[in-house]
Amino acid sequence: MPVDLSHIQIQKKPFESPTYDVMDGAARWEVKVHDHGLIALVDAMPRLVPQGQTADSAIVQAARVSYGAGTKKVNEDRGLIRYLLRHRHTTPFEMIEFKFHVAMPIFIARQWIRHRTANVNEYSARYSVMPDRFYRPTVDNVRQQSMLNRQGGEEPVDEMTAQQFLDYLAKTEAHYQEYEELLGKGVSRELARIGLPLGIYTEWYWKCDLHNILHFLSLRMDAHAQQEIRDYAYAMFALIQPIVPVVAEAFLDYEFEGVHMTRLEIEALRTGKPLASDNKRENAEWEEKRNKMGL
Ligand SMILES: Cc1cc2nc3c(=O)[nH]c(=O)nc-3n(C[C@H](O)[C@H](O)[C@H](O)COP(=O)(O)OP(=O)(O)OC[C@H]3O[C@@H](n4cnc5c(N)ncnc54)[C@H](O)[C@@H]3O)c2cc1C
């Protein structure tokens, strides 16, 4: 039987006050990252917001659903948002969403995709030919293996080694010609791609709610994240900051630039004694926090 919707009446109600587009009527706000990368904001929810307010207002609207529409003043809204973030409320922040178009090397995409709470649509290298674009760090950004952090690299290596590394990348990129040649000979795209290096660029659309974006940013803007993904995370933060300025400020105040303390750390702070733990890593983390607090 065909679906009959004729009895459903949709009432289209205008906004109660004049609105503006939070993206200033632009199709995208784009930030170039590295040599071939980019992150572009392509849509936001809410896109239209009452004049004199920011998209932050969607959080207040959701949080106050039980008290009726916003009769409160802007500074009270700010206080409410800061309270909600400080007290780790989540769902009001999920009322805001952002959609990004991102071009990044595959080794970054692999880290990024671990954030499961987003919706993703990626370029298909089974369906399409991978473009000839590779990530190469600059000579002064070829980093040494960190002695403290097994996953990290901080200080630059000497120039000769840096150059050797870049030559090594150039050799892996040279496989691209063979990739094209084999495609020309009829090898399927899904197989031909497997000889390409991790530095080749992929693209996707990535949509996520603000609560989970803040979680992403707190992990990926952090100094422990690899610098290349950090560069994207900072660009993402710069893109959303003008749209949700109150949340962005609260995020820096209470989350990103704050310090979470363990019971042992509070005890050490209270008594002035060393941390009651012989775990090297825990002690190093405590040292990091003490430095951050200027102790
Ligand atoms: C510096 C750094 C180093 C890392 N190193 C490694 C590594 O060596 N190896 C490795 O494998 N990974 C590594 N990761 C990835 C990391 O372990 C997480 O997988 C990644 O950061 C995503 O975090 P998340 O699960 O909190 O985020 P999301 O997937 O975005 O999830 C957000 C939150 O939603 C909830 N959630 C989402 N999905 C589920 C679910 N199915 N069930 C229950 N709750 C859910 C959880 O509370 C979660 O915290 C690293 C990450 C960072 C930042």
The ligand as an ORCA input file, in Angstrom:
! r2SCAN-3c Opt
* xyz 0 1
  C      47.843     10.722     22.272
  C      47.067      9.519     21.838
  C      47.690      8.302     21.668
  C      46.972      7.179     21.255
  N      47.613      6.003     21.072
  C      46.915      4.898     20.646
  C      47.565      3.634     20.407
  O      48.761      3.512     20.596
  N      46.840      2.603     19.949
  C      45.489      2.697     19.732
  O      44.865      1.729     19.335
  N      44.845      3.865     19.967
  C      45.514      4.965     20.399
  N      44.856      6.159     20.604
  C      43.406      6.209     20.346
  C      42.588      6.226     21.657
  O      42.806      5.067     22.416
  C      41.099      6.397     21.327
  O      40.655      5.283     20.594
  C      40.809      7.643     20.537
  O      41.460      8.740     21.111
  C      39.300      7.905     20.528
  O      38.911      8.262     21.817
  P      37.466      7.968     22.367
  O      37.149      6.518     22.275
  O      37.390      8.569     23.730
  O      36.600      8.853     21.362
  P      35.259      8.552     20.587
  O      35.344      7.283     19.825
  O      34.919      9.804     19.853
  O      34.226      8.358     21.701
  C      33.860      9.421     22.560
  C      33.292      8.804     23.810
  O      32.083      8.127     23.461
  C      31.989      6.924     24.187
  N      31.908      5.811     23.233
  C      32.125      5.844     21.895
  N      31.926      4.667     21.359
  C      31.585      3.833     22.363
  C      31.250      2.465     22.424
  N      31.191      1.691     21.354
  N      30.992      1.958     23.638
  C      31.019      2.708     24.739
  N      31.321      4.005     24.741
  C      31.595      4.574     23.567
  C      33.171      6.836     25.114
  O      32.873      7.403     26.347
  C      34.182      7.747     24.441
  O      35.127      8.297     25.318
  C      45.557      7.279     21.026
  C      44.930      8.504     21.213
  C      45.658      9.637     21.607
  C      44.936     10.946     21.791
*
